[in-house]
């Protein structure tokens, strides 16, 4: 099957010519594929000859399937022989000529756009710094204390604010019990405001085992209309209670937290960890900033179909994550975000556009750097080392890691991404801005170049996972000239 390729900006048109002998072969293949579908009098199903089926159902009975076979075979051949063609949308199939001498059809498809890189070295950006303050240390210690809070049973004192109680209660309005007004072994934290105003406050001062009547009034806007604004009396029995006690900031607590002898030693380690986290956070921020700058300097005309594909990918990913908590995507969008799927896609459009642009620019940049020998493709040794590293983190063997779906691509991409980020960090500068003397009441600043540490961060597009470019699946046709979606789409 002969074909010719015509390329224009962002689009490719492939014209195919099918000769009579090739056409007859595909019609026969369509017959072999579909003969079991036809019932012909005098023949067992699936055993009627091709000519008989054509006479009974019409000469063109196999034409649609034969066209689909021609399109699939021709499209696959063109993609295999033209590696620079990267479809990013569904192909459009049109029949140009159909007669006994020849059949001519075309496939038009939108392809990955051309990226024009801008400056990606010599860029100057603000240095990122996160300072660890005493309050940060104090808050971190407070979090550790809350994690190790002690629960003490209340025995020899009255109920206080903050206590967690187990109670029975029976409520009455005008001396009559009402639906939903009684419960046994109900847990209640005093001060949580779970109950109507005045209820929890009147439990303060009661003793464990004590029973007491408390008077309250339902709010005028209470959800149960039959109780709104009504006075009520609840008979409450306090069965048990616990109070939470934070550990003291002393040596005993420090020793409980780790291999520390004193509280001061533990406190210094907390500050050290926060400082390291702050440095890592700043490093990641600088890496993201330089990637954003490189992407902003590049130009690319992104087809809307690529943005739509990214939005679909994002929604599918969100739906999967929600399904782990048995939450439906539509319910999450409606009740938690107050929007429909279409509204979500509209709101996320610009983010998806930026994600696609980032991916395309970084792919092109990696290709250019490899062509210029500025970074090297991932070697087999590097791939083995990365697999070992991932295996150690996931309690697996390197061979098990390599057998995971798309493992080879993901590992290779991770290594290349690390090399790209390292190159960008080493070939651009971050300037630290510091206040100097004031002139006529205004602050002046000076910039100070600083060297940057080596980066080992994978390249991601605006917080998204890397999405590899794939050629579109083979099209099929209907009786109209538009292609059906293939089975593996």
C-alpha positions in Angstrom: 0.0 0.0 0.0 1.6 3.2 -1.2 1.3 6.4 0.7 2.7 10.0 0.9 3.0 12.3 3.8 2.3 16.0 3.8 3.4 18.0 6.9 2.1 21.3 8.0 2.6 23.1 11.3 1.0 20.9 14.0 -0.7 18.6 11.5 0.1 15.7 9.2 -1.9 14.4 6.3 -1.2 10.9 4.9 -2.7 9.8 1.5 -2.9 6.1 0.8 -3.6 4.3 -2.5 -5.0 0.8 -2.4 -4.7 -1.2 -5.6 -7.3 -3.8 -6.7 -5.2 -6.8 -5.7 -4.6 -5.3 -2.2 -8.3 -4.4 -1.9 -9.4 -7.9 -2.7 -7.0 -9.3 -0.2 -8.5 -7.1 2.6 -12.1 -7.9 1.6 -11.2 -11.6 1.9 -9.6 -10.9 5.3 -12.8 -9.1 6.4 -14.8 -12.2 5.3 -12.6 -14.6 7.3 -12.9 -12.3 10.3 -16.7 -11.9 10.2 -18.2 -15.0 8.4 -19.5 -16.4 11.7 -21.9 -13.5 12.0 -23.9 -14.3 8.9 -26.9 -16.7 8.5 -27.5 -17.9 5.0 -30.2 -20.4 4.2 -28.8 -23.8 3.3 -25.5 -23.3 5.1 -24.4 -23.8 8.7 -23.6 -20.5 10.4 -20.0 -19.6 9.5 -19.7 -22.0 6.6 -21.3 -20.0 3.8 -18.8 -19.1 1.0 -17.8 -15.4 0.6 -19.5 -15.1 -2.8 -22.7 -16.6 -1.4 -22.8 -14.1 1.5 -22.1 -11.2 -0.9 -25.0 -12.3 -3.2 -27.4 -12.7 -0.2 -26.4 -9.5 1.7 -25.0 -7.3 -1.0 -21.6 -6.9 -2.7 -20.5 -4.3 -0.2 -21.2 -6.4 2.9 -17.5 -6.6 3.8 -16.4 -3.2 2.6 -16.6 -1.3 5.9 -14.5 -3.9 7.7 -12.1 -4.1 4.7 -11.6 -0.3 4.8 -11.0 -0.5 8.6 -8.3 -3.1 7.9 -6.7 -1.0 5.2 -6.7 2.1 7.5 -5.2 0.2 10.5 -2.5 -1.4 8.4 -1.6 1.7 6.6 -1.6 3.9 9.7 0.6 1.5 11.6 3.0 1.3 8.7 3.3 5.1 8.3 4.0 5.6 12.1 6.6 2.8 12.1 8.4 4.2 9.1 8.2 7.9 10.2 9.4 8.1 13.8 9.1 11.9 13.8 5.3 11.7 13.6 3.8 11.8 17.1 0.0 12.0 16.9 -1.7 13.6 19.9 -5.3 13.3 18.9 -7.8 11.0 17.2 -7.0 10.7 13.4 -9.7 11.8 10.9 -10.2 9.4 7.9 -11.7 10.4 4.6 -12.4 8.3 1.5 -11.2 10.4 -1.5 -11.8 7.8 -4.3 -13.5 4.4 -4.4 -13.8 2.5 -7.7 -12.7 -0.7 -9.3 -9.3 0.7 -10.3 -8.2 2.0 -7.0 -9.2 3.3 -3.5 -7.7 6.4 -2.1 -8.1 7.5 1.5 -6.5 10.1 3.7 -5.6 10.2 7.4 -5.3 13.6 9.0 -4.0 13.9 12.5 -2.8 16.6 14.9 0.8 15.9 15.9 3.0 17.0 18.8 3.9 20.7 18.2 7.3 22.1 17.6 9.0 23.7 20.7 11.2 26.7 20.3 13.5 26.9 23.3 14.5 30.2 24.8 17.3 30.9 27.3 18.0 28.0 29.6 21.4 29.0 31.0 22.6 32.2 32.6 19.2 32.9 34.1 19.3 34.9 37.4 16.6 34.1 40.0 16.0 35.1 43.7 17.6 32.7 46.2 15.0 31.0 48.4 15.6 30.8 52.1 13.4 29.5 54.9 14.4 30.6 58.4 13.7 28.4 61.4 12.5 30.5 64.3 12.1 29.7 67.9 8.3 29.4 67.5 8.9 26.7 64.9 10.9 24.7 67.3 8.4 25.3 70.0 5.5 24.2 67.8 7.4 21.0 66.6 8.0 20.1 70.3 4.3 20.7 71.0 3.3 18.4 68.2 5.6 15.6 69.6 4.0 16.2 73.1 0.5 15.8 71.6 1.4 12.6 69.8 2.6 11.2 73.2 -0.3 12.6 75.2 -1.3 10.5 78.3 -4.9 9.6 79.0 -5.7 9.5 82.7 -8.9 8.1 84.2 -10.9 10.6 86.2 -11.5 9.2 89.7 -11.2 11.6 92.6 -12.2 14.9 91.1 -15.2 16.6 89.4 -15.6 17.0 85.7 -13.7 19.8 84.0 -13.6 21.5 80.7 -11.8 19.3 78.1 -12.6 16.0 79.8 -13.8 13.1 77.7 -16.9 11.5 79.3 -19.0 8.4 78.7 -22.6 9.3 79.6 -26.3 8.2 79.5 -29.0 10.8 78.9 -32.7 11.0 78.5 -34.4 14.2 77.2 -37.9 15.3 77.8 -40.0 18.2 76.5 -43.1 19.0 78.7 -42.4 15.8 80.6 -42.6 13.6 77.4 -39.6 11.8 75.8 -38.9 12.8 72.2 -37.4 10.9 69.4 -33.6 11.1 69.3 -33.4 12.5 72.8 -31.9 9.5 74.6 -28.7 7.6 74.3 -26.5 5.2 76.3 -22.7 5.1 76.6 -22.4 8.3 74.5 -18.9 9.7 74.3 -18.6 13.5 74.7 -15.7 15.9 75.1 -16.6 18.8 77.3 -16.1 22.0 75.2 -16.5 20.3 71.8 -19.9 22.0 71.3 -21.4 18.7 69.9 -24.6 19.3 71.9 -27.0 22.2 72.1 -25.8 25.3 74.0 -25.8 24.9 77.8 -25.7 21.1 77.8 -22.0 20.5 78.1 -21.4 23.5 80.4 -23.8 22.0 83.0 -21.9 18.7 83.2 -18.8 20.6 84.6 -18.7 19.9 88.4 -20.5 16.6 88.2 -18.7 13.5 89.7 -18.2 10.1 88.1 -21.3 8.0 88.8 -23.5 11.0 89.5 -27.0 11.5 87.9 -28.3 15.0 87.4 -31.2 16.8 85.6 -30.1 19.7 83.4 -32.3 22.3 81.8 -31.6 23.6 78.3 -33.5 25.4 75.4 -33.3 24.3 71.8 -32.2 27.0 69.4 -34.9 28.7 67.5 -33.3 27.5 64.2 -32.9 23.9 65.4 -33.1 21.5 62.5 -36.0 19.5 64.1 -38.9 21.9 63.8 -40.9 20.2 66.6 -38.1 21.0 69.0 -37.0 24.5 67.8 -37.3 27.0 70.6 -38.6 24.4 73.1 -37.4 24.1 76.8 -36.1 20.6 77.6 -34.8 18.6 80.6 -32.1 16.0 80.2 -31.4 13.4 82.9 -27.7 12.7 82.6 -25.6 10.0 84.2 -21.8 10.3 84.0 -20.3 6.7 83.9 -16.6 7.4 83.4 -14.2 10.0 82.1 -10.6 10.5 81.0 -8.4 13.6 80.8 -5.5 14.2 78.5 -2.2 15.2 80.1 0.7 16.4 77.9 4.2 15.1 78.9 6.3 17.6 80.7 9.2 19.2 78.8 11.9 17.4 80.7 14.6 14.8 80.4 12.2 11.9 80.8 10.2 13.1 77.7 13.4 13.6 75.7 14.5 10.1 76.5 11.1 8.8 75.4 11.5 10.6 72.1 14.8 9.1 71.1 18.5 8.5 72.1 18.7 11.8 74.1 20.0 12.2 77.6 18.6 15.7 78.2 15.7 17.8 77.0 18.2 20.4 75.7 19.8 17.8 73.5 16.4 16.8 72.1 15.5 20.4 71.5 18.8 21.0 69.6 18.1 18.0 67.4 14.5 19.3 66.7 16.0 22.5 65.5 18.6 20.7 63.4 15.9 18.6 61.7 13.8 21.7 61.0 16.8 23.4 59.5 17.5 20.5 57.2 13.9 20.4 56.2 14.0 24.1 55.5 17.1 23.7 53.3 15.5 20.9 51.4 12.3 22.9 50.9 14.3 25.9 49.6 16.3 23.6 47.3 13.1 22.1 45.8 11.6 25.6 45.4 14.7 26.8 43.5 14.5 23.8 41.3 10.9 24.5 40.5 11.6 28.1 39.9 14.3 27.5 37.4 12.1 25.0 35.5 9.3 27.5 35.4 11.7 30.1 34.1 13.0 27.8 31.3 9.4 26.9 30.4 8.3 30.6 30.3 11.2 31.4 28.0 10.1 28.8 25.5 7.3 29.1 22.9 5.0 26.4 21.7 1.6 26.4 20.1 -0.3 23.7 22.1 -3.4 22.1 20.4 -6.5 22.1 22.5 -6.7 18.3 22.2 -3.6 17.9 24.3 -5.0 20.1 27.0 -8.2 18.0 27.0 -6.2 14.8 27.2 -4.4 16.2 30.2 -7.6 17.2 31.9 -9.0 13.7 31.3 -5.8 12.2 32.8 -6.1 14.5 35.9 -9.8 13.5 36.4 -9.1 9.8 36.0 -6.2 10.1 38.5 -8.5 12.0 41.0 -11.3 9.5 40.5 -8.9 6.6 41.3 -7.6 8.2 44.4 -11.1 9.0 45.7 -12.2 5.4 44.9 -9.7 4.2 47.5 -11.9 6.0 50.1 -15.1 4.8 48.4 -15.9 8.3 47.2 -17.4 9.0 43.8 -15.8 11.7 41.7 -19.1 13.4 40.9 -20.1 13.4 44.6 -16.7 14.9 45.6 -16.9 17.6 43.0 -20.6 18.4 43.9 -20.5 18.3 47.7 -16.9 19.2 48.5 -16.0 21.6 45.7 -19.5 22.8 44.6 -19.0 22.2 40.9 -19.7 19.9 38.0 -17.1 17.9 36.0 -17.3 20.5 33.2 -16.8 23.4 35.7 -13.8 21.6 37.2 -12.3 21.1 33.8 -12.9 24.8 33.0 -11.3 25.9 36.2 -8.3 23.6 35.7 -7.8 24.5 32.0 -4.9 26.9 32.5 -3.1 24.5 34.9 -3.5 21.6 32.4 -2.2 23.9 29.6 0.9 24.7 31.8 1.4 21.1 32.6 1.4 20.1 28.9 3.8 23.0 28.0 6.2 22.1 30.8 6.3 18.5 29.6 6.9 19.4 26.0 9.6 22.0 26.8 11.5 19.7 29.1 11.3 16.8 26.6 12.8 19.1 23.9 15.4 20.5 26.3 16.6 17.0 27.2 16.8 16.1 23.5 18.9 19.2 22.8 21.2 18.7 25.7 21.8 15.0 24.8 22.4 16.0 21.2 25.0 18.6 22.4 26.5 16.0 24.7 25.8 18.2 27.7 24.0 15.4 29.5 24.3 11.7 28.8 21.4 9.3 28.3 20.8 6.9 31.2 23.3 4.0 31.1 22.5 0.4 31.9 24.7 0.8 35.0 22.7 3.8 36.2 19.4 2.0 35.5 20.6 -1.0 37.6 21.7 1.3 40.4 18.4 3.2 40.4 16.5 -0.1 40.5 18.5 -1.2 43.5 17.8 2.1 45.2 14.0 1.8 44.6 14.1 -1.8 45.6 15.6 -1.0 49.0 13.0 1.7 49.6 10.1 -0.6 48.8 11.3 -3.9 50.3 11.6 -5.5 46.9 14.4 -6.9 44.7 15.8 -5.0 41.8 14.4 -7.6 39.4 10.9 -7.2 40.9 11.1 -3.5 40.4 12.1 -3.9 36.8 9.1 -6.1 36.1 6.6 -3.4 37.2 4.5 -1.8 34.4 6.5 0.7 32.4 9.4 0.3 34.9 12.1 0.7 32.3 10.6 3.9 31.0 10.0 5.4 34.5 13.5 4.6 35.8 15.2 5.9 32.6 13.1 9.1 32.8 13.9 9.6 36.5 17.6 9.4 35.8 17.4 11.7 32.8 15.2 14.2 34.8 17.8 14.2 37.6 20.6 15.0 35.1 18.5 17.8 33.6 17.8 19.5 37.0 21.5 19.1 37.9 22.5 20.8 34.7 20.0 23.7 35.2 21.1 24.3 38.8 24.8 24.3 37.8 24.3 26.7 34.8 22.0 29.3 36.3 22.4 31.5 39.4 20.4 32.4 42.4 21.0 35.8 44.0 20.5 36.5 47.6 18.9 39.9 48.2 20.0 41.7 51.4 19.0 45.0 52.8 21.7 47.7 52.9 21.7 51.4 53.8 18.6 53.4 53.4 18.7 56.4 51.0 16.1 59.1 51.5 13.8 56.8 53.4 13.8 54.0 50.8 15.3 50.5 51.1 18.0 49.6 48.7 19.0 46.0 48.0 22.0 44.4 46.6 22.3 40.9 45.1 24.9 38.4 46.1 25.6 35.3 43.9 25.6 32.0 45.7 26.7 28.6 44.6 24.0 25.9 44.6 24.2 22.3 45.7 23.7 19.5 43.2 20.0 18.7 42.6 18.5 15.2 42.5 14.9 16.0 41.9 12.8 14.4 39.2 11.3 16.8 36.7 7.5 17.1 37.2 5.1 19.4 35.6 3.4 21.7 38.1 3.2 18.9 40.7 2.0 16.2 38.2 3.6 12.9 37.4 5.6 12.7 34.2 3.5 11.7 31.3 5.4 10.1 28.4 4.5 10.9 24.8 2.9 8.0 23.0 1.8 7.7 19.4 -1.9 7.5 18.9 -3.5 4.1 18.5 -4.7 2.9 15.1 -7.9 4.3 13.8 -10.9 2.5 12.4 -13.6 3.8 10.1 -17.4 3.8 10.0 -19.6 4.0 6.9 -19.1 7.7 7.2 -15.5 8.7 6.6 -14.6 9.4 10.3 -12.5 6.9 12.1 -13.8 4.8 15.0 -11.8 4.7 18.2 -9.6 1.6 18.2 -10.1 -1.2 20.7 -7.1 -0.4 22.7 -7.7 3.4 23.1 
